[in-house]
Amino acid sequence: MNINFYRMMISFLLGMLLTNSLPASQTYWLSDIPPTKELAKKMRPSHGGLVQRGKRGMYIKRLWLREGEDPLESGYIKQNSASLVFVNPDKKISKMTFRNKDYADVAFKMPDEGFYNLFMTNREIENGVLYVSVAKNESLNHSCRAGHGDVKSKINPFYYDEAPIDIIRERRSRETFHSRITSGDVVSFTILRQGKPLPGALVKMVTQKGWAKTLKSDSEGRVAFEMIRDYYPQWHEFKRRKMEGYLAIAEYKSKDAGTYAGEKFSAVHYKVTSSGNYFPSARDYKSYLYGLLIGLFALTISGFTVYFYRRRRLKIYKEKRFG
């Protein structure tokens, strides 16, 4: 009997180790930042973040599943079997799965111009609460060689009505393929539940330098954040294209009761995440440039002033003879 007991315990522990389910109450999100330096060497920046170049110059987007609320330090998930829904720029919907090799990652080709959307949905019951987690990624593909026609229709966000909860980054009035979120910009989101605006959701914005702010969505499910300025290098170290990440997290709790996978629950905890990038403001770069020009001008004026002052003080030697 003791041998059978130990066999049962070993089988149970192996099952726990090999399971692909995610702990219910954690925060999960999709990131294009590679987990290793070797993988990072294969990536290159594009208008929509980091990509790999495939055959004939086609971009390939690769995303990794991460856990945590720190855009920089969040860990990478090794394996996962949660369902994935992929939507291309033509709004064609298909299903995908994580590759689960060294990490839970997914890759897809981007032959067409526009936004590609990926949704990961996970449901787990813990202490009588159904946790519904959605990790969303919105990736842009654009090449200037393809031109810039019909921009408005190609940059519009996709509304996935079947998502239990969704977060939509609203487009700005003059947004194009080359638009970037910069420090000082106002970034607006709309939170949806089953395709309808969700008021009262708690939405948290976190940057990779640790700045965080939480707001509540209004009656239309909208919330707006002003991106903080957190880049203060020396003028000679200023990089206009320095990219930093942010993570938007929306949560909502309801008292809906029901049954999932044969287990009852008395409440539902919804959570959706979406990551993005932001850059230094052009105004910051110009202020650094103006400061440098003013400094050079002042230095030049000071140099001329000293020069002419010394010239005026200079006495020309004259020989005088007496007698």
Legacy VTK file of the C-alpha trace (Angstrom):
# vtk DataFile Version 3.0
C-alpha trace
ASCII
DATASET POLYDATA
POINTS 323 float
0.000 0.000 0.000
2.873 2.334 0.770
4.312 1.768 -2.706
0.967 2.607 -4.316
0.691 5.714 -2.169
4.119 6.937 -3.274
3.250 6.200 -6.901
0.096 8.298 -6.570
2.044 11.161 -5.006
4.670 11.061 -7.735
1.990 11.045 -10.432
0.256 13.979 -8.775
3.465 16.028 -8.512
4.394 15.274 -12.119
0.940 16.380 -13.191
1.403 19.645 -11.294
4.792 20.222 -12.908
3.636 19.443 -16.439
0.378 21.375 -16.371
0.106 24.316 -18.740
-2.579 26.192 -16.820
-1.797 29.679 -15.525
-2.287 30.757 -11.904
-5.612 32.558 -11.891
-4.930 35.872 -10.192
-1.656 36.812 -11.916
-1.174 39.389 -14.701
-0.195 38.080 -18.132
0.749 40.020 -21.233
2.312 39.600 -24.678
5.682 41.209 -25.382
7.935 41.527 -28.434
11.043 41.889 -26.231
13.101 38.663 -26.491
14.026 36.821 -23.280
17.682 36.235 -24.284
20.493 38.182 -25.928
20.818 35.512 -28.620
17.198 36.037 -29.673
17.567 39.819 -29.450
20.309 39.693 -32.096
17.753 38.349 -34.581
15.369 41.257 -34.058
15.306 44.653 -35.726
13.219 47.768 -35.035
10.306 48.686 -37.282
7.378 51.110 -37.172
5.474 48.641 -34.982
8.247 47.546 -32.629
10.700 44.671 -32.955
10.414 42.174 -35.828
12.367 39.473 -37.599
13.058 39.661 -41.311
11.901 36.598 -43.209
12.250 35.534 -46.829
11.955 38.240 -49.497
12.047 40.919 -46.810
8.736 39.927 -45.202
8.470 40.874 -41.555
7.744 38.205 -38.949
6.342 39.245 -35.579
7.320 37.175 -32.576
5.646 37.545 -29.190
6.423 36.022 -25.800
3.998 35.433 -22.933
5.091 37.192 -19.741
3.891 37.351 -16.141
3.904 40.457 -13.929
3.164 44.169 -14.091
6.690 45.450 -14.749
7.285 46.131 -18.473
11.010 45.589 -17.965
11.391 42.914 -15.293
8.343 40.668 -15.811
9.237 36.982 -16.136
8.707 34.798 -19.198
6.312 31.831 -19.175
7.852 28.496 -20.184
4.740 26.662 -21.394
1.085 27.443 -21.875
-1.929 26.010 -23.685
-4.322 28.971 -23.459
-6.347 29.691 -26.590
-5.085 32.309 -29.058
-7.175 34.254 -31.567
-5.316 35.935 -34.436
-6.800 38.747 -36.543
-5.038 40.098 -39.660
-5.556 43.598 -41.165
-8.402 42.249 -43.351
-10.254 41.278 -40.127
-9.888 37.568 -40.919
-9.985 35.592 -37.665
-8.049 32.368 -37.088
-6.775 30.312 -34.163
-3.157 29.873 -33.106
-1.225 28.086 -30.369
1.963 28.797 -28.455
5.013 26.963 -29.740
6.168 26.032 -26.194
9.801 25.273 -27.043
12.087 27.141 -24.680
9.362 29.696 -23.949
5.666 30.154 -24.626
5.890 32.212 -27.798
4.040 32.701 -31.041
5.191 33.961 -34.441
3.243 35.130 -37.479
4.046 36.618 -40.858
2.933 40.152 -41.708
2.539 40.327 -45.501
-0.081 43.091 -45.476
0.050 46.648 -44.247
-1.908 47.546 -41.133
-2.506 46.275 -37.609
-2.382 42.629 -36.551
-4.199 41.645 -33.348
-3.572 38.671 -31.087
-5.749 37.704 -28.110
-4.875 35.152 -25.443
-7.760 34.135 -23.156
-7.366 32.143 -19.963
-10.078 31.106 -17.479
-9.469 29.618 -14.055
-11.547 29.299 -10.860
-9.901 30.102 -7.552
-11.702 30.305 -4.197
-15.086 30.441 -5.901
-14.090 33.292 -8.256
-13.825 32.883 -12.027
-10.721 34.731 -13.238
-10.935 35.710 -16.896
-7.600 36.991 -18.230
-7.079 38.418 -21.705
-3.621 39.343 -22.987
-3.839 41.463 -26.126
-1.173 42.584 -28.573
-1.623 45.045 -31.432
1.271 45.034 -33.933
1.703 47.460 -36.816
3.287 46.520 -40.129
4.270 49.372 -42.445
6.833 49.892 -45.154
7.289 53.268 -46.830
7.920 51.430 -50.095
4.237 50.437 -50.077
3.184 54.086 -50.039
0.869 55.897 -47.651
-2.522 55.605 -49.257
-5.760 54.782 -47.462
-4.143 55.343 -44.071
-7.338 56.010 -42.126
-8.971 52.668 -42.859
-5.760 50.758 -42.155
-5.012 52.263 -38.751
-8.518 51.939 -37.306
-8.636 49.618 -34.268
-10.269 46.209 -34.414
-13.261 45.544 -32.141
-13.422 41.871 -31.182
-16.964 41.439 -29.852
-16.318 37.905 -28.616
-13.539 38.975 -26.268
-14.830 38.730 -22.678
-12.983 41.989 -21.976
-11.002 44.180 -24.330
-8.876 47.326 -24.213
-8.777 49.569 -27.292
-6.147 52.243 -27.797
-8.007 55.106 -29.422
-6.485 56.672 -32.520
-5.580 60.338 -32.558
-7.134 62.679 -35.104
-3.966 63.060 -37.187
-2.455 59.637 -36.564
-0.515 57.991 -39.407
1.783 55.001 -39.779
4.635 57.214 -38.613
2.905 58.538 -35.497
4.559 57.754 -32.190
3.431 58.118 -28.609
5.784 60.569 -26.940
6.223 62.068 -23.491
3.466 64.567 -22.783
0.984 62.950 -25.197
-2.470 61.989 -23.990
-3.142 58.291 -24.606
-6.812 57.254 -24.480
-8.277 53.768 -24.083
-11.770 52.321 -24.291
-12.625 49.282 -22.160
-15.209 46.856 -23.540
-16.955 43.814 -22.117
-18.495 41.555 -24.744
-18.162 44.432 -27.215
-19.961 47.032 -25.057
-18.394 49.999 -23.178
-17.512 49.069 -19.610
-17.816 51.892 -17.028
-16.159 51.587 -13.631
-13.182 49.486 -14.731
-9.883 50.201 -12.979
-7.223 50.952 -15.589
-3.560 51.087 -14.642
-0.750 52.518 -16.740
2.792 51.354 -15.894
6.018 52.445 -17.611
9.246 50.505 -17.607
10.860 53.097 -15.325
8.294 52.429 -12.624
5.802 55.281 -13.062
2.258 54.054 -12.489
-1.177 55.650 -12.392
-4.647 54.147 -11.964
-7.875 55.700 -13.246
-11.485 54.540 -13.479
-13.245 54.324 -16.840
-16.135 56.755 -17.345
-19.712 56.059 -18.444
-18.482 55.396 -21.999
-15.730 53.038 -20.863
-13.056 55.633 -21.655
-9.925 56.623 -19.749
-7.028 58.919 -20.699
-3.437 59.128 -19.435
-0.820 61.806 -20.031
2.481 60.068 -20.668
5.053 61.116 -18.118
8.353 62.651 -19.101
11.010 60.398 -17.563
14.006 60.793 -19.870
16.631 63.270 -18.635
20.032 62.440 -20.159
22.961 64.778 -20.711
22.537 66.799 -23.895
25.273 64.868 -25.714
23.609 61.557 -24.789
20.078 62.466 -25.929
18.564 59.902 -28.323
15.456 60.934 -30.219
14.532 57.319 -31.005
15.011 55.883 -27.538
12.122 53.435 -27.149
10.622 52.538 -23.790
7.695 50.270 -22.991
4.431 50.689 -21.146
1.782 48.266 -19.964
-1.942 49.065 -19.713
-3.969 46.847 -17.363
-7.758 47.001 -16.988
-9.652 45.097 -14.259
-13.311 44.715 -13.436
-15.169 42.612 -10.856
-18.762 41.454 -11.227
-21.057 39.413 -8.979
-22.206 37.156 -11.802
-22.539 33.522 -10.727
-22.439 30.379 -12.800
-20.553 27.206 -13.633
-17.330 26.748 -15.579
-15.777 23.360 -16.407
-18.168 21.719 -13.970
-17.179 23.995 -11.080
-19.391 26.708 -9.613
-18.353 30.322 -9.095
-20.049 33.241 -7.343
-18.129 36.179 -8.899
-16.049 37.027 -11.972
-12.757 38.916 -12.050
-11.946 40.274 -15.515
-8.478 41.457 -16.498
-7.060 42.570 -19.848
-3.581 43.790 -20.726
-2.026 45.576 -23.671
1.560 46.724 -24.123
3.034 49.519 -26.218
5.994 51.839 -26.688
6.652 55.540 -26.244
9.501 57.894 -27.145
10.995 61.215 -26.013
9.045 64.250 -27.126
10.348 66.246 -30.074
10.011 69.297 -27.836
12.561 67.784 -25.461
15.001 67.270 -28.308
14.493 70.831 -29.549
14.938 72.244 -26.054
18.259 70.386 -25.782
19.261 71.734 -29.211
18.195 75.279 -28.365
20.101 75.061 -25.086
23.203 73.933 -26.948
22.897 76.757 -29.502
22.348 79.352 -26.794
25.341 77.992 -24.907
27.529 78.181 -28.031
26.284 81.688 -28.772
27.035 82.848 -25.231
30.470 81.242 -25.375
31.207 82.939 -28.695
30.096 86.351 -27.422
32.182 85.894 -24.283
35.205 85.013 -26.391
34.849 88.098 -28.589
34.277 90.316 -25.554
37.455 89.109 -23.878
39.398 89.463 -27.122
38.347 93.069 -27.785
38.804 94.015 -24.148
42.378 92.791 -24.200
42.952 94.516 -27.518
41.847 97.832 -26.046
44.106 97.336 -23.036
47.070 96.584 -25.208
49.582 99.518 -25.380
51.736 99.844 -28.444
55.422 100.169 -27.595
56.950 103.503 -28.677
60.659 104.278 -28.462
61.554 107.662 -26.992
64.990 109.262 -26.994
66.126 112.036 -24.624
68.931 114.501 -25.242
LINES 1 324
323 0 1 2 3 4 5 6 7 8 9 10 11 12 13 14 15 16 17 18 19 20 21 22 23 24 25 26 27 28 29 30 31 32 33 34 35 36 37 38 39 40 41 42 43 44 45 46 47 48 49 50 51 52 53 54 55 56 57 58 59 60 61 62 63 64 65 66 67 68 69 70 71 72 73 74 75 76 77 78 79 80 81 82 83 84 85 86 87 88 89 90 91 92 93 94 95 96 97 98 99 100 101 102 103 104 105 106 107 108 109 110 111 112 113 114 115 116 117 118 119 120 121 122 123 124 125 126 127 128 129 130 131 132 133 134 135 136 137 138 139 140 141 142 143 144 145 146 147 148 149 150 151 152 153 154 155 156 157 158 159 160 161 162 163 164 165 166 167 168 169 170 171 172 173 174 175 176 177 178 179 180 181 182 183 184 185 186 187 188 189 190 191 192 193 194 195 196 197 198 199 200 201 202 203 204 205 206 207 208 209 210 211 212 213 214 215 216 217 218 219 220 221 222 223 224 225 226 227 228 229 230 231 232 233 234 235 236 237 238 239 240 241 242 243 244 245 246 247 248 249 250 251 252 253 254 255 256 257 258 259 260 261 262 263 264 265 266 267 268 269 270 271 272 273 274 275 276 277 278 279 280 281 282 283 284 285 286 287 288 289 290 291 292 293 294 295 296 297 298 299 300 301 302 303 304 305 306 307 308 309 310 311 312 313 314 315 316 317 318 319 320 321 322
